Amino acid sequence: MSHPAITEIAAEFTENYLGEFDAEHAGELRDARAHAADLGIECVSHQVAALLKLLAASTQAQAIIEVGTGTGISGAALLEGMKTGGVLTSIDLEAEYQRHAKELFTGLGCESNRTRLIAGRALDVLPRLSDAAYDLIFVDADAGEYPAILIQTKRLLRIGGLVIFHGAFATGIADASARDYEATAMRELATELRSDNDWLPSLLTVGAGLFLASRRTP
Ligand SMILES: C[S@@+](CC[C@H](N)C(=O)[O-])C[C@H]1O[C@@H](n2cnc3c(N)ncnc32)[C@H](O)[C@@H]1O
């Protein structure tokens, strides 16, 4: 167990260590974070963005799904990490947020055919996407829907593909007395990932907390 004070220092150091994942475009990323703040959207932290870029690069992802576009910070990190010709499919309820995201992607020099932005509810859109066609799925939306989204991701990922759920500790998952919709759903997600042999799971305390699991053969 690490000491709480050390954890706080470590978290601050970690967040400042790399800064934005793309120093050359730090201005555009700052603007996108400012738009997000105006709209009341919480973007992924610097460290989570850097990790997403790393994971997209190390899995050599060519096809990624993102649930929760926001103003595009996490999507931009995934685009930078994935293969040059790869395509990011990103879903959000709000078309207005996606307009900001599109602006960011263009500002970072990303060709328009590399992004497919779909305005809609994740659980309406995901069932329309192809089986076993994706290398990585990043979910950063309504925690209450995570267990239902997990069922979809199992079908959508290729074997060896990676699913990442953001916000584990933004809910009351670690507080045994928390019984609200989001904490309950996050516990359900945690249990499912741990008990289903099709998943090889891990839980990281990076950012708001990340559940990470690789899709494996049973
Ligand atoms: C935390 S923000 C995403 C931030 C973004 N990943 C980033 O780091 O820049 C969550 C987003 O999920 C979207 N959202 C919430 N519930 C959703 C759902 N059921 N289907 C699709 N999008 C949803 C919200 O509109 C919001 O833009």
The ligand as an SDF file (V2000), in Angstrom:
LIG
                    3D

 27 29  0  0  0  0  0  0  0  0999 V2000
  -16.4820   12.7970  -20.2440 C   0  0  0  0  0  0  0  0  0  0  0  0
  -17.1210   13.3120  -21.7530 S   0  0  0  0  0  0  0  0  0  0  0  0
  -16.0020   12.6830  -22.9580 C   0  0  0  0  0  0  0  0  0  0  0  0
  -14.6980   13.4290  -23.0180 C   0  0  0  0  0  0  0  0  0  0  0  0
  -13.7670   12.9540  -24.0860 C   0  0  0  0  0  0  0  0  0  0  0  0
  -13.5710   11.5130  -24.0500 N   0  0  0  0  0  0  0  0  0  0  0  0
  -12.4430   13.6510  -23.9580 C   0  0  0  0  0  0  0  0  0  0  0  0
  -11.5820   13.2150  -23.1800 O   0  0  0  0  0  0  0  0  0  0  0  0
  -12.2430   14.6670  -24.6130 O   0  0  0  0  0  0  0  0  0  0  0  0
  -18.4730   12.2110  -21.9160 C   0  0  0  0  0  0  0  0  0  0  0  0
  -19.2100   12.3380  -23.2420 C   0  0  0  0  0  0  0  0  0  0  0  0
  -20.0700   11.2320  -23.3630 O   0  0  0  0  0  0  0  0  0  0  0  0
  -21.2510   11.6470  -24.0270 C   0  0  0  0  0  0  0  0  0  0  0  0
  -22.2820   10.6690  -23.6680 N   0  0  0  0  0  0  0  0  0  0  0  0
  -22.8740   10.4930  -22.4470 C   0  0  0  0  0  0  0  0  0  0  0  0
  -23.7240    9.4620  -22.5020 N   0  0  0  0  0  0  0  0  0  0  0  0
  -23.6770    8.9710  -23.7580 C   0  0  0  0  0  0  0  0  0  0  0  0
  -24.3170    7.8940  -24.4320 C   0  0  0  0  0  0  0  0  0  0  0  0
  -25.1960    7.1230  -23.8010 N   0  0  0  0  0  0  0  0  0  0  0  0
  -24.0460    7.6740  -25.7340 N   0  0  0  0  0  0  0  0  0  0  0  0
  -23.1450    8.4660  -26.3810 C   0  0  0  0  0  0  0  0  0  0  0  0
  -22.5010    9.4910  -25.7940 N   0  0  0  0  0  0  0  0  0  0  0  0
  -22.7470    9.7430  -24.5080 C   0  0  0  0  0  0  0  0  0  0  0  0
  -21.4860   13.0600  -23.5010 C   0  0  0  0  0  0  0  0  0  0  0  0
  -22.2770   13.8080  -24.3940 O   0  0  0  0  0  0  0  0  0  0  0  0
  -20.0630   13.5910  -23.3630 C   0  0  0  0  0  0  0  0  0  0  0  0
  -19.6470   14.3080  -24.4880 O   0  0  0  0  0  0  0  0  0  0  0  0
  1  2  1  0
  2  3  1  0
  2 10  1  0
  3  4  1  0
  4  5  1  0
  5  6  1  0
  5  7  1  0
  7  8  2  0
  7  9  1  0
 10 11  1  0
 11 12  1  0
 11 26  1  0
 12 13  1  0
 13 14  1  0
 13 24  1  0
 14 15  1  0
 14 23  1  0
 15 16  2  0
 16 17  1  0
 17 18  1  0
 17 23  2  0
 18 19  1  0
 18 20  2  0
 20 21  1  0
 21 22  2  0
 22 23  1  0
 24 25  1  0
 24 26  1  0
 26 27  1  0
M  CHG  2   2   1   9  -1
M  END
$$$$
